[in-house]
Amino acid sequence: MIATLEPETPRSEARALQVAVIEDDPTLRLFLKKLISRPDHRLTFAGAWESAEAAAKPLLEIRPDVVVVDLELPHVSGMDLIHHLAPRMPATAFVVLTIHDDPQKVFAALRAGASGYLLKTSKPSEIIAGIRQACAGGAPLSQEIARLLIQSFQAPSKTAPKRMPGLTPRESQILDLLAQGMVPKEVSDKLGISYATVRDYLKAVYAKLHVRSRTEAVIKYLDQTK
């Protein structure tokens, strides 16, 4: 069984970001430890474990800012760990680092609560950038994964944005443009509104859809407007 503890308390903004790793490959686990611990990255290495069972209790005690987790772990999978811990650790971002580029695995991981999805072929600089982006509330995706997600949902012909129940026409329109692969800055240019206004719309959308990231919101929009 995976343990549970009391709800977490607010973090200090001044300290370095704490990053933990769950990876059963000892070589990669050591590489990630050295990468995260480099002084120029200004990160704090919070610990590494080879299995979900070994990591669960320490993670709930440490409550790091980011957990980098493999999907293929012995016994309890990384997916199951994320599904179990993400609701109990809302201030922690879970970033998948895996060899799998199957769209279904990507969708399943994001639905389970992952904030991002990176491939193990990513450059070290991309992994560090993904960690920082996830902690800042973003949804880091390897370029291959982002392209794959867009291709999975591209329609053969352009149609008018579909209205999602519970959202205003403008909110649905913004989600539709994001689903087409645009980033918020491109959406603001396309609609002739400020970037800050787009962010305000997205905050409202997150609250209405009960999601924590742009990626989760887009997936929910696509799921409910098929």
QUILIN-V493185 format. One record per helix or strand of 3 or more residues. SS is the DSSP state (a for helix, b for strand). FROM is the first residue (numbers start at 1). TO is the last residue. If there is no record, write none. Layout:
BEGIN
SS FROM TO
SS FROM TO
END
This chain:
BEGIN
b 17 22
a 26 37
a 39 41
b 43 49
a 52 62
b 66 69
a 78 88
b 93 98
a 103 112
b 116 119
a 124 135
a 143 153
a 169 179
a 184 191
a 195 209
a 214 224
END
